[in-house]
Amino acid sequence: MKIVIYVMILSMLLSSALAGASFFL
């Protein structure tokens, strides 16, 4: 179950990073 939570947090961080990059670009 820890891996599922880890993947969820990782995908959330990745999506937020992509949103920030698209905002600055």
N, C-alpha and C positions, 0 to 999 in steps of 0.2 A: 504493500500500500504506500510505502514511502516513495517508491519510484513514481507512482502516479502523481503524488503531490509535487514531487520535484519537477516532473515534466510539465505540469500545469503552471508552476511558477516560472519555469524557463520559457515557456511559450508566451506567458503574459509579459515577461521582461522583453522578449524578442519583439513582440507586437508593439509594445510601448516604444522601444528603440526605433523601430521602423517608422512609427507615427512621428516621433521627434525628428528623424532624419528627413522625412518628407515635408515636415513643417519648415525646417530650416532651408531645404533645397528649393 
